[in-house]
């Protein structure tokens, strides 16, 4: 399962804010997400051929030095014909006459969080619903003096719940920072569980 959340407080180069639909449309393609990830990681403009090498390496899960010409050529071609023009149209990137790609202020201010889940993982939203259910059940058990829970006071339960939610929120924040495009070496959806 892959979900994404993106926010921007800035207008694009034309002065118009990117709508949520436009952002999700741009993010709907894996190669465009990889381009965004690469551009958010660099201070300098990237040559399209270097960009295509990185995108190919991430797609094939190999080191960029191991990318073969035929594989990179296919990615280069689709970046040139399809993905970079789409990103330019939304004023997210600029491609100059030397075939170098640079992010616009719209991309620099776009904070993109990708939640890539493996088959045994649950989304954070479902985790918090479960945690809240456990908290309510625990409170009800203490309030009704259910056997085994009578030794706890509502204050004990409150401290436990606050601590559990606090620790969960810190873990969620740390995991979320690693799941943002541009914050790690590889894009979130291709990193192995570490």
TIMAR-908995 format. One record per atom (N, C-alpha, C): z, x, y. Coordinates in steps of 0.05 Angstrom, whole numbers, plus 5000, padded with zeros to 4 digits. Layout:
<sites>
ZXY...
</sites>
This chain:
<sites>
500050174976500050005000500050185025498450105044498350255069498650065091500550115108500849955132500950135156500350035179500250205203501350055226502650195244503550085269502650285291501650185312500750365333501450245360502250415378502950325405501850515425501150405448500350575470501350445496502350605514503150505540501150565562499150715554497150805574494550655570493050645592490350525591488450745581486150655571484150855563482650945588480551105585479151225608477851015625477150775614475950575631478050395645480550455640482650305653483550065637482350015614483149795597484949885575486949725569488749795547487349735520487849905501486749845474488449615463487049425452488449195440489449275413491249125402492249175375489949155355488148965359485848935341484049175342483549285366481949525369483249765355485849795359487250015346487049995316487549755305487449725276484549755266482549675282479749715274479150005272480050165291479650455291481050575266483450485261485050595239484250495212482450305211481650185185480050385168479150595180477550785164479151045161479251145136480851385130479851635145477151665147476151895161476851895191476851665203477751655231480751715234482351625214485151695215485451995212483852125195484052415192483152555217481152455231480252575257482552555277483752325279485952285297488252475291488852505265491052685256490452965265487953065260487253335267487353385297486453185312486453225341489253215353491053055341493853045351495353305345494253465326495653715318494653955334492653925350491554165364491654135394491854355407491854355436489054395447487254505431484554575439482554375427480254345440478154175428477354295401476454125383475554215356472554185354471354385343468454375337468154165314465954015315465553805295465453925267464354165264464154285238466954365228468754465245471454525237472954265230472454065246473753805241472753695214470253715208469153615183470353765159470854025163472054185142474854085135476454035156479153935152479153665139477453485149477253215137476453235108474553395101473653425074475853535056477253735066479453855051481653645045482253475065484253275060483253065040480752995042479652805023479652904995479053164991478853284965481453404955483453404973486053524967485753814959484353964976483954254971484554404997484754664996485154825019482454835035482554825061480054835077478155065069479255285060477555515052475955455027476855255011475555194986473354974989473054875013471054655018468254765015466654634998463954714994462054585015459854725020458054645040457054355036456254285012455154015007457153795013459653845006461753645012462253615042462353845055462853845084460453725099458053775090455653675103455653365104456453245082456552955081458552845101460852965102462952875121461952925150460853165155459853225181457853015191456052945173453952745180455152475187457052375171458252115177460052125202461352355207462852385232461052365256458752505255456852505277455552235282454752105260453251855262455051605267457351605255458951355254461651385268463351565258466151555266466751665294465451885302465951985329464851805350462351685346461451495366463351255369464451165346466350935348468851015364469851255359472251345374471551395403469151485409468251525437467951255451466851055436466550795448469150675457471350735442473950635449475450825468474051035477475251235495477751365483477551415458479751555444479151855442476551925440475752205440473352245458472852495465470452575479469052785463466452775460464852975447463053095468463353355473461753485494459053585483457453695500454753785493454754015473457054155471457254375452458354275425458554015421459453895396462453945391463953955413466853995410468253725417470153655401471553405403474353455416474953295436477553315448478753035451481353015449482652755453482752675482482552415487482852315514485852245518486552175542489352095547490151855530488251675524488851445507489851535479488551735468489451835442492051985444492352145465494852305468497252115470496851885482499051695485499251485463497451505444497451325421499351435400501451295393503351375373502751215348501751355327500851215304502651285280503751075268505451105245504150985221503851145200502551055176504651055154505050825141506950815119505250795093505151025080503651045055505651025032505350825015507250784994506050844967507650974951506851014923507550764907506750754883507150504867510150444862511950644864514750594858516450564883515150564906516650554931516550274942518550204958518549944971518349995001517149805016516949845045519649815058519949945081522549945095523349665102521449495109522249215117523649075093522549115069523748985046526449115039526749375044529249515040531449395057530749355083532749245102533448955095531548805085532148525077534148535053533648715035535548745012538248835021538349025039540849125049542448905064541048745079542348525093543448315073541948265051542748085031545348185017545448435011547848554999550148525018549748575044551848555064552948275066551148075067552047795068553547725043552547805020553947744994556747864994556948115003559548255003561448115022560448035046562247885065563147625053561347475040562147225027564147275005563847474989565647534967568447594978568647745000571147815012572447565025570747415039571747175054572846965034571646945010572546734991574446844970575447094975577247224956576247224928573747284924572647314897574147534883574847484857576247684842574847964843576448164848575348434851574648514879574448314897573748374925576048304943578248194932580548114948582048354961581648594950583048824961581748924987579348834992577848915016578448725039578548835063578848665087576048635100575648435117573148415131572448665147574548805157574149055172572949265154574049285129572949475109569949425104569349175101566549095096564849155120565849105144564349155168563749455172565749625166565349915168563350005148563549895123561649975102558749895110558449645120555849545128554649705151556349755172555449905195554550195187556150315169555550585160552950585144552650395126550250375109547750335126547950145145545550105162545050345180547150475189546850715206545450945191546450995167545251215151542351135144541850885137539150795131537350835155538350765179536650785203535951085209537951265204537351545209535251645189535551575164533551655143530851535150530751285158528251155166526951295189528551375209527551525232526251785224527651935207526652195198524052165182524051975163521651915147519451815165520051655185518051545203516751765220518251965228517152185244515152335227515752365202513852515184511452345177511652085182509351905175507551845199508051985221506351945244503952135242501652045250499252215251499752445270499052685261499252915278501953055277503952955262506553085261506853285238505053285219505353465196502653605191502653805173500253955167498053765156498753605136496853415125497453135134495452965135495952685142497952555122499552365131501552245114500452125088498152015088497151885064496152075043495852335049494952525029497052725021499352715035501552895027502752805001503452994985504852934960507752884967509152734950511952684954513352954951514853024972516153284972519153264968
</sites>
